[in-house]
Amino acid sequence: MFDSSIQEVNGKGPKKRKKSLDNVCDKEQRSELESDNEVASENGMGEAVSTDAVGLLHWRDMPKHLQFNPYVLTGYRPLQDWAGCIRSLFYFHNETINILTHGVSLVYILVVLPGLLPWGGGGGAAWFLSLCHLLGALAPWCGSFLYHLFMNHTSGAGLYHRLLQLDMLGIWVSQSIGECLLTKI
């Protein structure tokens, strides 16, 4: 859809600079870093990244299915395997806030909400309504957490679209169960 960033189209984009390693490290460290960069570029986008330090990418370097927001230009995680996606919880990138806010909310709901619901009072109907309420509260947070965490998986566009469907399903479950409960009360 977009082959270059908005800033590049307008001619106002940043000038590309090659980072100079001369001032930052000695000759031995510089050659090690340059060889690491060459290995990473040879792997290409379809390979899982297995280096300790993950290099974040620009919007234009991402596969087409991940180029949906041309206003966020940097900080994209490269395509990774399952373990790499989970490791991305521990460094900062453009999805960090989405992942952490949904994950923290998910844990909070799991810890606090079950103690607030009337599981035993009122018979089987109270238990069923409590379960529906809990599932309705968890669904959007769980779907969105999984979507944002694994959206850059090496499986590509197919898995990405399934995760997006899971995210939307969570929202639908929340709205549907919430509506049913409100109309029954």
Secondary structure, DSSP 8 states (H G I E B T S, - for coil): --SS-HHHHTT-S--------TTTS-HHHHHHHHHHHHHHHHH-TTS---SSS---B-GGGS-GGG---TT--S-B---B-HHHHHHGGGS--TTHHHHHHHHHHHHHHHHHHHHHS-SSTTTHHHHHHHHHHHHHHHHHHHHHHHHHHHTTBTT-HHHHHHHHHHHHHHHHHHHHHHHHHHHH-
